[in-house]
Amino acid sequence: MNNLKDKLTHPVFAIVLQCADELNVPAYVIGGWVRDLLLGRPSKDIDIVAIGSGIELAKLVSKKLGGGHKVNIYKNFGTAQIVYGDYDIEFVGGRKESYQFESRKPSVENGTLEDDQNRRDLTINALAISLCKGDYGTLLDPFNGIDDMKLGIIRTPLNPDITFSDDPLRMMRAIRFAAQLNYTIAAEPLAGIVTNKERIGIISKERISDELNKIMLAPVPSVGFKLLFDTGLLHLIFPQMVLLYGVETIDGKSHKDNFYHTLQVLDNICKNTENLWLRWAALLHDIAKPQTKRFEPTHGWTFHGHEDKGSRMVPKIFAELKLPLNEKMKYVQKLVLLHLRPIVLAKSEVTDSAVRRLLFEAGDDIDDLMCLCEADITSKNEYKVQKYLKNFELVRHKLKEIEEKDNMRNWQPPISGEDIMKAFNVPAGKEVGLIKNAIREAILDGIIKNDVQEATQFMITKGKELGLRYVG
Ligand code: ATP
């Protein structure tokens, strides 16, 4: 395990070896690429640290690589980059960092390899492999990162209290890696996060949501959210979600804990989709339950309208988390709004008109909506689960049947507002809207067929009721 030269198959490594020797500058591949190599997760980002000038090393490497592999130099940062196919190779000089309390931006001076490994966030991210002539391929693991990998443990190289206080983003990174790799955070760094949680305030919202999104894309995101909750970070970065936590009991009747229910729905959906925004819809589907919770002596706990209120909460949550306020957000809103609809269908008799209406409202997102609803079945009662799943199958079947028959996705009624204005020789106004809606509803309810002839007849009748004269 200690010599990994056989694993350094990328052609750049042999060139760096030559150049480092020529310039007499020790060089190492370090950080995420080494971690991912050992975890068997191929990575395209290679970070090379030079004990000397990273830029000079990169220039020589680029020259020797030839073939148009030019070097991009970022003088202000003291870094250089070579793009090699789809590999991004970064060069930097070894650094020693010291921090001020108000900022996560350290003052930086030149440092040894050891200094550079000391400034890393986690032991598994502090591994380096030598690209030097004497010991090419040797693994340098001063903090036993390999042992932590074997045990599935997240630890910091130095005192976690200082590591997290210096750069509080590392708390999010520690939790994100725990979620991505399904690792446990050791007791000391976990306590370090609890102590330093308020420091997250100096981190930009964009960086925080970048890590949140990585947690969302983990195979089992609940691992990350439980850690965020248990350490108290979630209360600071996403308080609306914390309100879902807890169970209330009145007259011996309890509702379920919506925090853990939500996490289960999220984990469920992750088995079936990589779509980040569908995962967000799962996370937010019940977000308004705390605000709509009522106890009705006859019915027990109810959350009437939580889908509508939840959908209206989405823009504020997205804005606060600096998530995109575009069609992705609208998609999440739509799924939150509609998330009960297939369940209602599955519980009752599935009528054509209810299915038609759902197809009309969900449009192209109908399959994602069904995926969300299936993930939402978290009952411990296996009989109920099977019953709902079976009913969903029926709903899916009906959806397909009606889709084929009526072509309702992206549907537009056969008569437009302009047609109505012409037919009655009236200007745009309230009546036109009323007739247009009535036609749409009649088709959705199956009262008339989805064709021009029946819709025209219906329009004439409706117009008459409103005192309009049909002029053809
Ligand atoms: P990913 O590519 O999954 O975001 P990564 O750790 O591989 O994660 P980078 O964020 O590019 O990728 O970081 C590269 C390396 O830099 C890390 O492996 C770690 O050694 C170090 N590093 C990154 N961020 C920090 C930080 N906030 N504090 C200390 N070291 C860091």
Boltz pocket constraint, residues with backbone or C-beta under 6 A from the ligand:
constraints:
  - pocket:
      binder: B
      contacts: [[A, 30], [A, 31], [A, 32], [A, 33], [A, 45], [A, 47], [A, 119], [A, 120], [A, 121], [A, 122], [A, 125], [A, 126], [A, 167], [A, 169], [A, 170], [A, 173]]
      max_distance: 6.0
